[in-house]
């Protein structure tokens, strides 16, 4: 897991497939199941727009967050897959995977594993109600 978290409106992520992002500045991106940035497709959640590649020989990219307010580090109450929506757990002041009909607080982006109860995770704030099933 990263030892720092993003404070501003831009985040650096590793691209799942850097070639697919060539010439795609200002296109929506999502986080795939490995915690990497990819062009938005299918039922993935948009987290921001592709801003730039950090260096010509790097897979690292800058993504402008939709929230514009930076990311948050929170503690999870159970394993959460990268790219999953998270919701608050009042009993423990932690987050868990959001269910249909619940209020999502954001999308998990790090670490690139499911982790376990008590782990710190990084989320992109994206507050919305998840439609019911």
C-alpha positions as CSV (number, residue, x, y, z in Angstrom):
1,X,0.0,0.0,0.0
2,X,1.1,3.5,-0.6
3,X,2.4,5.3,2.4
4,X,0.9,8.6,1.4
5,X,-2.4,9.7,0.1
6,X,-3.5,12.2,-2.5
7,X,-4.4,15.7,-1.2
8,X,-5.2,17.4,-4.4
9,X,-7.4,17.0,-7.5
10,X,-4.9,14.8,-9.4
11,X,-3.7,11.3,-8.6
12,X,-1.0,9.2,-10.1
13,X,-2.0,5.6,-11.0
14,X,-0.4,2.8,-12.9
15,X,-2.1,2.1,-16.2
16,X,-3.4,-1.4,-16.8
17,X,-2.5,-1.0,-20.5
18,X,-0.6,2.2,-21.2
19,X,-0.9,1.8,-25.0
20,X,-4.7,2.0,-24.7
21,X,-4.4,5.5,-23.2
22,X,-2.2,6.9,-26.0
23,X,-4.0,10.0,-27.3
24,X,-6.9,9.6,-24.8
25,X,-6.3,12.6,-22.6
26,X,-9.5,13.9,-21.1
27,X,-11.3,10.5,-21.5
28,X,-12.9,8.9,-18.5
29,X,-10.9,6.3,-16.6
30,X,-11.8,3.6,-14.0
31,X,-9.9,1.3,-11.7
32,X,-9.8,-2.3,-12.7
33,X,-9.7,-5.4,-10.4
34,X,-6.0,-5.1,-10.0
35,X,-6.1,-1.5,-8.9
36,X,-4.8,-0.1,-12.2
37,X,-6.2,2.7,-14.3
38,X,-8.1,1.8,-17.5
39,X,-10.3,3.6,-19.9
40,X,-13.9,3.5,-18.7
41,X,-15.8,0.5,-20.2
42,X,-18.7,-1.8,-19.3
43,X,-20.1,-1.4,-15.8
44,X,-16.9,0.1,-14.3
45,X,-17.1,3.3,-12.3
46,X,-15.6,6.5,-13.6
47,X,-13.2,8.0,-11.1
48,X,-11.8,10.9,-13.2
49,X,-10.2,11.8,-16.5
50,X,-6.9,10.8,-17.9
51,X,-4.6,13.9,-17.7
52,X,-1.2,12.8,-18.8
53,X,1.6,10.2,-18.8
54,X,4.2,11.1,-16.2
55,X,7.2,10.1,-18.4
56,X,7.5,8.6,-21.9
57,X,8.9,5.3,-20.6
58,X,6.5,5.0,-17.6
59,X,3.2,3.3,-17.0
60,X,2.3,5.9,-14.4
61,X,-0.4,8.4,-15.3
62,X,-2.0,11.5,-13.8
63,X,-5.8,11.3,-13.3
64,X,-7.9,14.3,-12.4
65,X,-10.4,13.1,-9.8
66,X,-14.1,13.7,-10.3
67,X,-14.4,14.7,-6.7
68,X,-11.5,17.2,-7.1
69,X,-10.9,17.0,-3.3
70,X,-8.3,14.3,-3.1
71,X,-8.4,10.8,-1.8
72,X,-9.0,9.5,1.7
73,X,-7.4,6.8,3.8
74,X,-9.9,4.7,5.8
75,X,-9.9,1.4,7.7
76,X,-11.9,-1.5,6.2
77,X,-14.0,-3.9,8.3
78,X,-13.6,-6.8,5.9
79,X,-11.9,-7.7,2.6
80,X,-12.8,-5.3,-0.2
81,X,-11.9,-5.8,-3.9
82,X,-10.1,-3.0,-5.7
83,X,-12.5,-1.0,-7.8
84,X,-15.4,-1.9,-5.4
85,X,-17.7,0.8,-3.9
86,X,-17.4,1.2,-0.2
87,X,-20.0,2.1,2.4
88,X,-19.7,3.1,6.1
89,X,-20.2,0.7,8.9
90,X,-21.5,2.7,11.8
91,X,-20.7,0.0,14.5
92,X,-17.0,0.2,13.8
93,X,-16.6,3.6,11.9
94,X,-14.9,1.6,9.1
95,X,-15.9,0.8,5.5
96,X,-17.1,-2.4,3.8
97,X,-18.2,-3.3,0.3
98,X,-21.4,-1.3,-0.5
99,X,-24.6,-3.2,-1.2
100,X,-27.5,-2.3,-3.5
101,X,-29.6,0.5,-2.1
102,X,-26.9,1.7,0.3
103,X,-25.0,5.0,0.2
104,X,-21.6,4.6,-1.3
105,X,-18.8,6.7,0.1
106,X,-16.3,6.0,-2.6
107,X,-14.4,3.5,-4.7
108,X,-11.4,1.5,-3.3
109,X,-8.2,2.1,-5.3
110,X,-5.4,0.8,-3.1
111,X,-4.0,-1.6,-2.2
112,X,-4.3,-3.8,-5.2
113,X,-5.4,-6.7,-3.1
114,X,-8.7,-7.4,-1.2
115,X,-6.9,-7.1,2.2
116,X,-8.5,-8.0,5.5
117,X,-10.4,-6.5,8.3
118,X,-8.5,-3.7,9.9
119,X,-6.4,-2.8,6.9
120,X,-6.0,0.8,5.8
121,X,-7.3,1.4,2.2
122,X,-7.3,4.4,-0.1
123,X,-10.7,5.5,-1.6
124,X,-11.8,8.1,-4.0
125,X,-14.8,9.9,-2.5
126,X,-17.8,9.4,-4.7
127,X,-20.9,9.8,-2.5
128,X,-24.0,8.4,-4.1
129,X,-26.8,5.9,-3.4
130,X,-26.4,2.6,-5.2
131,X,-29.6,1.7,-7.0
132,X,-31.6,-1.2,-5.5
133,X,-31.4,-4.7,-7.2
